Amino acid sequence: MRKTFTKLWNGIVGLLKSGTSPEKLALTCALGVVIGTLPVWGITTALCFVIAPLFRVNMVILQLVNYLLYPAQLLLILPFIKIGTYLFDLNPLPYTLDQLVGRFESHFMTTLEEVGVALGLGVGVWVIASLIVFPGVYIGTLSLFRKWKTRFNEN
């Protein structure tokens, strides 16, 4: 894990020294955090490939932030769904894990629809949370990257 952070650090320092703006790096990190916490498993990598050219951000840093948030993504899927069921007053998955597996075996399509509704509720909460998280990460990392750029340009 330390090697990964060292590579990340060296990569960011290299980008700052090469003229990449702190604003672009902050935007990349904020997008990576938001995308990396999307409560739909298995699509964030592809989403990064779509988002990076649209916002003209560094693909490698975006994917790295996304991958670093993978454990958080897995931990947040159920809370996003639970909060969504509470906020939207729906409960599409009132089953235990064993019951859910049994339902998939006997009523695959119906259960898939219920899971889709549950994920939709989770995505709804994620959108709301992203409206708060994105600016917070952007502002926080922008300040940090501006300080780093000043420090590394002096050396």
C-alpha positions as CSV (number, residue, x, y, z in Angstrom):
1,M,0.0,0.0,0.0
2,R,2.9,2.3,0.8
3,K,4.3,1.8,-2.8
4,T,0.9,2.9,-4.2
5,F,0.9,6.1,-2.2
6,T,4.5,6.8,-3.1
7,K,3.7,6.3,-6.8
8,L,0.6,8.6,-6.4
9,W,2.7,11.2,-4.6
10,N,5.4,11.1,-7.2
11,G,2.9,11.2,-10.0
12,I,1.1,14.2,-8.6
13,V,4.3,16.1,-7.9
14,G,5.4,15.3,-11.5
15,L,2.2,16.6,-12.9
16,L,2.5,19.8,-10.8
17,K,6.0,20.3,-11.9
18,S,5.1,19.7,-15.6
19,G,2.5,22.5,-15.6
20,T,-0.7,20.6,-14.9
21,S,-2.9,23.1,-13.0
22,P,-4.0,22.6,-9.5
23,E,-7.5,23.2,-10.7
24,K,-7.4,20.2,-13.1
25,L,-5.9,17.9,-10.5
26,A,-8.5,19.0,-8.0
27,L,-11.3,18.4,-10.5
28,T,-9.7,14.9,-11.3
29,C,-9.7,14.0,-7.6
30,A,-13.2,15.2,-7.0
31,L,-14.6,13.3,-10.0
32,G,-12.6,10.2,-8.9
33,V,-14.2,10.4,-5.4
34,V,-17.7,10.8,-6.8
35,I,-17.3,8.1,-9.4
36,G,-15.5,5.8,-7.1
37,T,-18.4,5.8,-4.6
38,L,-21.2,5.1,-7.1
39,P,-23.2,2.3,-5.5
40,V,-23.3,0.2,-8.7
41,W,-20.6,-2.4,-8.6
42,G,-18.6,-3.0,-11.8
43,I,-19.2,0.1,-13.9
44,T,-16.9,2.8,-12.4
45,T,-13.9,1.9,-14.5
46,A,-15.9,2.3,-17.7
47,L,-17.4,5.5,-16.4
48,C,-14.0,6.9,-15.8
49,F,-13.1,6.2,-19.5
50,V,-16.1,8.2,-20.5
51,I,-15.7,11.1,-18.0
52,A,-12.0,11.7,-18.4
53,P,-12.1,13.0,-22.0
54,L,-15.3,14.9,-21.4
55,F,-13.7,16.9,-18.6
56,R,-10.2,16.7,-20.1
57,V,-8.7,15.3,-16.9
58,N,-5.8,12.9,-16.4
59,M,-7.1,9.4,-16.9
60,V,-4.4,7.7,-14.8
61,I,-5.1,9.9,-11.7
62,L,-8.8,9.6,-12.2
63,Q,-8.6,5.8,-12.3
64,L,-6.2,5.7,-9.4
65,V,-8.6,7.7,-7.2
66,N,-11.4,5.5,-8.4
67,Y,-9.5,2.3,-7.5
68,L,-8.4,3.7,-4.1
69,L,-12.1,4.2,-3.3
70,Y,-13.1,0.6,-4.2
71,P,-13.3,-0.5,-0.6
72,A,-15.4,2.5,0.3
73,Q,-17.7,1.8,-2.7
74,L,-18.4,-1.7,-1.4
75,L,-19.0,-0.5,2.1
76,L,-21.4,2.3,0.9
77,I,-23.6,0.2,-1.4
78,L,-25.9,-1.0,1.4
79,P,-26.0,2.2,3.4
80,F,-27.0,4.1,0.2
81,I,-29.7,1.6,-0.5
82,K,-31.0,1.7,3.2
83,I,-31.0,5.5,3.2
84,G,-32.8,5.5,-0.2
85,T,-35.5,3.1,1.1
86,Y,-36.0,5.4,4.1
87,L,-36.0,8.7,2.1
88,F,-38.2,7.5,-0.7
89,D,-40.4,5.4,1.6
90,L,-39.9,2.2,-0.3
91,N,-38.6,-1.2,0.7
92,P,-37.9,-3.3,-2.4
93,L,-35.6,-5.7,-0.5
94,P,-37.2,-6.7,2.8
95,Y,-35.2,-10.1,2.6
96,T,-32.3,-11.6,4.4
97,L,-29.4,-12.6,2.3
98,D,-30.5,-16.3,2.3
99,Q,-34.0,-15.3,1.3
100,L,-32.6,-13.1,-1.5
101,V,-30.6,-16.0,-2.8
102,G,-33.6,-18.2,-2.7
103,R,-35.7,-15.6,-4.5
104,F,-33.1,-15.3,-7.2
105,E,-33.2,-19.1,-7.7
106,S,-37.0,-19.3,-7.9
107,H,-38.1,-15.8,-9.2
108,F,-35.1,-14.5,-11.0
109,M,-36.6,-11.7,-13.1
110,T,-38.9,-10.4,-10.4
111,T,-36.1,-10.3,-7.9
112,L,-33.8,-8.7,-10.5
113,E,-36.4,-5.9,-10.9
114,E,-36.5,-5.5,-7.1
115,V,-32.8,-5.3,-6.9
116,G,-32.8,-2.7,-9.7
117,V,-35.3,-0.6,-7.8
118,A,-33.1,-0.9,-4.7
119,L,-30.0,0.1,-6.6
120,G,-31.9,3.0,-8.1
121,L,-32.7,4.3,-4.6
122,G,-29.1,3.9,-3.7
123,V,-28.0,5.9,-6.8
124,G,-30.6,8.6,-5.9
125,V,-28.9,9.0,-2.5
126,W,-25.5,8.9,-4.1
127,V,-26.5,11.8,-6.4
128,I,-27.6,13.8,-3.4
129,A,-24.5,13.0,-1.5
130,S,-22.3,13.8,-4.5
131,L,-23.7,17.3,-4.6
132,I,-22.2,17.9,-1.2
133,V,-19.0,15.7,-1.5
134,F,-17.9,17.0,-5.0
135,P,-17.4,20.6,-4.0
136,G,-15.9,19.7,-0.7
137,V,-13.3,17.4,-2.2
138,Y,-12.6,19.9,-5.0
139,I,-12.1,22.9,-2.6
140,G,-10.0,20.8,-0.2
141,T,-7.7,19.3,-2.9
142,L,-7.5,22.6,-4.8
143,S,-6.1,24.3,-1.7
144,L,-3.7,21.5,-1.1
145,F,-2.5,21.3,-4.8
146,R,-2.0,25.1,-4.9
147,K,0.2,24.9,-1.8
148,W,2.2,22.0,-3.2
149,K,2.6,23.8,-6.6
150,T,4.0,26.9,-4.9
151,R,6.3,24.8,-2.7
152,F,7.6,22.6,-5.6
153,N,8.1,25.6,-7.9
154,E,10.2,27.3,-5.3
155,N,12.6,24.3,-5.2
